[in-house]
Amino acid sequence: MADISPAQQFIAAIPHAKALGLQLEEIGDSKAVISMPWAPHLVGDPATGVIAGGAVSALLDTCCGAAVMSHPGAKGTATLDLRIDYMRAATPGQRITARAECFHATRSVAFVRATAHDEDSGLPVATAQGAFTMEGNAKKPKAAGKPAKSEGQA
């Protein structure tokens, strides 16, 4: 049995990911692709069958977090800030796929961009950009020029 990556463990541990039917399609190298099938319990407008914006938001947030978790050295993450711009309603009955990339990381913060598409990959349903905590990426600071004073030195 293959080892499960921290990013895969991250997805499996989130109850709402299961409730939304999120499926991890690709993961690695600071990138993630997660899809969400259309389902009646996710519909926000019964008259049109359009998936609720909150479900799309959760998909994007989870995909961004997975991208952070696939960044080398990452061991944990949490959303600090997430901006989502909704471009259009997703087509009823179609799967929505989110793609996220961690494009920059400091010792403790990761910066991520993402898009969500239905089957019309040329026109996004929504885009996102966010900042996430990144645990486990801390690097030891380089020693300054002078050694530390030992006890008793002036």
N, C-alpha and C positions, 0 to 999 in steps of 0.2 A: 504494500500500500504506500502510495506517495505521501511525502510530508505535506501537511497543510500549512500554507503560508500564513503569517500574521494577518494579512489582508483578508484571506478567506475565512479565518477564524473570526475576524471583526464582523464580517457580513453575517456569518452563521449565528453570532451571539445577539443580534439585534432582532427582537420580537416583531417589530413593525416591518422588517424586511420580509419575513415569512408571511405576515398578514397581507402585504402588498403583492406577494408573488415575485419578489425581485430575484433575478437570475444573474449571477456573475458570469459574464461572457468572456472577458479577457482581463488579465491583471498582470502587472509587472512594470518595472522600469519607470516608476512614478506615474503610471497611467492606469486607468480602469475603464471598463465598459460594462454597464449593467443594464438589463432590460426589465420592463414591467409589462405584463400582458394586459390587454383590455379585459375588464371584468365588471359585471353589473354592480357589485358592491363598491366599486371605485368611482362610479358615475356621480358627478356633481350636479348635473342638470338632466333629470329624467326625460324631459321633452326632446332633448337633442342627443342624449347618450354620450356626451362629452365627459371625459375623466376630470375629476375635481382638481383644481390647481394645487391643493394641499398634497395630493398624491404625487404630482409632478415635482413639487418642492421637495418632498421626502426622497424621491428617486435621485434628484440632483445632489442633495446634501449627502446621501449615503454614497453615491458614486465619487463625490469629491473626497470624502473621508477615506474611501478605499484607495484612491490614488495616493493620498498622503501615506497610508499604511504600506503601500508598495514602494515608497521611497527608501533607499538604502539606510538602514539604521533606525528607522521609525519603529516604535514599540507601542504607541498609543496616540490617540488624537481626540480632539473635541472641536466643535465649530465655535470660532470666535465671532466671525462676521460672514454673512452670506447675502449677497445681492442677487436677486433673480428677476430677470426681465422676461415677461411673457410676450411672445411675438404673435401667437395665434392659438386657437383651440386645436387640440389634437383631433385627428379624424376618428370618429367613433368606430370601435371594432378593431382598431389597429394597435399593435404593440408599440410602446414608446421605449427608445433606447437612449441612454445617457452615456456620454464620453467625457471623461475628465482627465486633466493633466496637472500634476504638481510642477509648475514651471520655475519656482524659486523656493529655496528653503534657507532659513537661518538656523541657529542652534535650537530655537524653540518655537518658531512660527513657520508654517508652510503656506504658500500662496498658490491658489488653484483656479483654473478656468474650466468651464464645462458647457456642453450643449446637450439639448434633448431634442430628438426627432421622432416622428412616427415613420411610416413607410416612405414619405416624401423627404429624403435625406437632404435635398437642396434647400429646404426652408425650415429652419428650426421652430420647434414649438416654444422653446425657452432657452435662454442662456443664463449662465451663472458665473460669478466671480466671488471668491471668498478667501478668508484667512482662517487657518486652523492651527491649534496647538500641535506641537510635535514632540512627543516624549521619546527619549532614548537617542536623540540625535546630538546631544551635547558633546562637544569636544573639549578636552582639557585645555585651558588657556596656556599660552606660551609663557614661560618664566620671564619676568622682567629682568633688566640688566643686572641688578644687584641681588645677591642672595639675601634671604630673610635673616633678620637678626635673631640670634639665639638668646635664650633667657640670660639675663645678667649683663648683656652688652648695652652700651649707651649709644 
